[in-house]
Amino acid sequence: MKIYISGIEGTGMGPLALMAKAAGFEVFGSDAMKGLIHDELMQAGIEVSLGKQDGEFLREKLREGVDWFCHTSALEDEHPELVLAREAGISKITKRDDLTAFLVSKLGLKMVAVAGTHGKTTTTAMIIWTALKLGLPVSYIVGTTLGFAPSGSYKTGDRYFIYEADEYDRNFLKYHPWVAVIPAVSYDHPDIYPTREDYEAAFSQFKAQSETVISEPARFKPEDFMLAGEARRFDAALAGEAILKMCEAEESAYDYSEIEGVLNDFPGVGRRFERLAQGVYTDYAHHPEEIVATIEVARDEAEKLGLKGVVVVYQPHQNTRQHEVFEGYTKAFLGANKVFWLPTYITRENPELKIIEPEEFVESLENKEIAEAVKLDDSLAERLKKYIEDGYLVVLMTAGPADGWLREKFC
C-alpha cells in the first residue's frame, strides 16, 4: 500500500509516517515547510516535498499509484492537494485518526489513549514524561509542544502508543484502547454534540470500546504529589496508574516512590500554565471547569513565589460554546484578584446566534466587582505590567490568538 501524507512534517503527522514506514508501507508526502521531525523522515527513507503544496508532487505520485491520502486537519477544504486527491478518486481520503487506528492495529501497539473535556494534554504529557524517564518502550503523539522531547515519536520496537484522543468531531471513537485515561468530562463542543446527553453518550461509547478505563486513581493519591494545583495532582495520580499498567505488562520492577518522584519533577507543557516570563503565564483553559482548575494552580504558584495574588486575562473561544457554558462562569473566577475579559474569539459559528458581549459576561459573575471588559491593546499590556511590578501573577487563559499577543508583549 502507498500512503501520501499532506502535512507530513507536523508533530502529529510525522510520527504516523514513521509508523507507516515501519509497518512495511511505501510512504511519501508534502508540507509547506520543514518540521522538527524532518531528519527522522529522511533517515527512514521517506520522500518529502517541501514548499508550495500546489499539487504537482501529488500528481507525480498519482502516476505511481496512491492508495491512501491522509491529511492534517489544518488543510482547508479547497487546498490544491485535497481537491486533486478527490478528483483522482483515491480510494481512502482521511484525516489522521483513521490512519492512526489502522497503524496501531497493524503494528500491534497497545494504545494508552487520554481523553476528556480537560486535563488530557497535561495527563498525556505526564505519562510520556514518566515513561521516557523509566525507559518504557513507548511511541506517542501529544497535541502541544514538549520542552523535554519532540511532540511525537515512533521507534521500531516500541510496544505502547500514548495518544491524546480528542473528542472533537467524534475522532476518539475510532479507537479501541488497551487503556483509556479520562481525567474529566463536562459538556463541550456544542457544534458537534447538540446536547449534553450526546456528549456523555460519546464518552460512554469510548469507555465501552476500551479494555481498561482509568478515571479515578486507585494506587496513587493526589495528595501525595507536590505539584501546584489540585487538578494537576489528580492528573499526576491518573498518569501514575497508567504507568503502573505498562510496568506490569512489561513484567518490570517498579517502585511507587520512584514513579511519584518522576511525576513530581514534571516540567509542564506548552500552553498549559506555561511560564513566559517572571510572573507571566499562559494557559489553554477555555471552559469554566478548566478556569477554576487553572486559577487554583495559579494561586498555589503565587503563594510559592511570595506574590500577592492572581490577575486573569480571559479570551472566550467560540460564541456557540459561550451560549452553552454562560451560566458556568458565575463562580469560575472567585479565586482571582482581578479579571480582564476580552471579546470572544469567533470561529466555527452559528450565524443565527447573538454574540455575547464581554460586559454581559462580567455582569453575570458573582465577583463582578473585580472584573472588567477590555480590548487586546497596548493599554491592557501596560496595566498588566503594572500588576506584575506590584507583585501579582498574571495568567492569560485562551484557546485563541491572545496567546500570540501575550508572547509578543512579555517574552
URLINDA-V48134 format. One record per pair of residues at least 6 apart in sequence whose ideal C-beta (glycine too) atoms are under 6 Angstrom apart, sorted by the first residue. I is the first residue (numbers start at 1). J is the second residue. If there is no record, write none. Layout:
BEGIN
I;J  I;J
END
This chain:
BEGIN
1;25  1;67  2;26  2;65  2;66  2;67  3;20  3;25  3;27  3;68  4;29  4;61  4;66  4;69  5;13  5;17  5;29  5;70  6;30  6;71  6;75  6;81  7;13  7;31  7;72  8;17  8;29  8;31  8;48  9;31  9;34  9;35  9;38  10;35  10;72  11;151  11;152  12;141  12;152  13;72  14;37  14;152  15;141  15;152  15;153  15;154  16;96  16;99  17;27  17;46  18;44  18;154  19;103  19;154  20;27  20;103  21;27  21;44  21;46  22;156  23;103  23;106  23;107  27;46  28;47  28;61  29;48  30;49  30;53  30;57  31;50  32;53  34;50  36;150  41;48  49;57  53;81  54;80  55;80  55;81  55;84  58;81  58;84  62;88  66;90  68;92  69;85  69;90  69;93  70;94  70;99  71;82  73;95  75;82  85;93  97;171  97;174  101;174  101;175  104;111  104;161  109;161  110;160  110;178  111;161  111;177  111;178  112;160  112;162  112;179  112;242  113;163  113;165  113;175  113;177  113;180  114;120  114;123  114;124  114;164  114;181  115;165  115;172  115;182  116;182  116;183  116;184  116;185  117;184  117;185  117;186  117;188  118;184  118;290  119;183  119;184  119;235  120;164  121;143  121;144  121;164  121;272  122;235  122;272  123;181  123;183  123;235  123;238  123;239  124;142  124;164  125;142  125;269  126;236  126;239  126;266  127;162  127;239  127;242  128;140  128;162  129;266  130;243  130;262  130;263  131;138  133;262  136;246  137;158  137;159  138;158  138;160  138;162  139;153  139;154  139;158  139;161  140;153  140;162  141;152  141;163  142;151  142;164  143;164  144;269  144;270  144;271  145;151  145;270  146;269  147;267  148;267  160;246  165;172  165;175  168;189  169;192  172;206  173;205  176;209  177;210  178;211  179;212  179;242  179;245  180;210  180;213  181;214  181;238  181;242  182;215  183;235  183;238  185;203  186;289  187;196  187;199  188;287  190;320  190;324  191;320  191;348  193;199  207;213  214;238  214;241  217;237  217;238  217;241  220;237  220;240  222;233  222;234  222;237  225;233  225;236  225;264  226;264  227;233  227;236  228;297  228;300  228;301  229;296  229;297  229;300  230;296  231;293  232;297  236;263  240;259  243;259  247;254  271;284  273;281  273;283  273;297  274;282  275;281  276;282  276;410  276;411  277;410  279;388  279;393  280;394  280;410  281;395  282;396  282;403  282;406  283;294  283;395  283;397  284;399  285;291  285;294  285;397  286;317  286;399  288;325  288;328  288;329  288;332  291;332  292;332  295;335  295;336  298;310  298;393  298;395  299;310  299;335  302;310  302;393  307;391  307;393  308;391  308;392  309;337  309;392  310;336  310;337  310;393  311;338  311;387  311;392  311;394  312;336  312;339  312;395  313;340  313;396  314;341  314;397  315;342  315;345  315;398  315;400  315;402  316;322  316;344  317;345  317;399  317;400  318;347  319;344  319;346  319;349  319;353  319;355  320;349  320;350  322;344  322;356  323;353  330;366  331;366  333;339  333;365  334;367  338;370  339;371  340;372  340;374  341;358  341;361  341;362  341;371  341;373  342;376  343;358  345;400  358;373  359;373  362;368  362;371  362;373  365;371  374;380  376;402  376;405  381;409  384;394  387;394  388;394  396;402  396;406
END
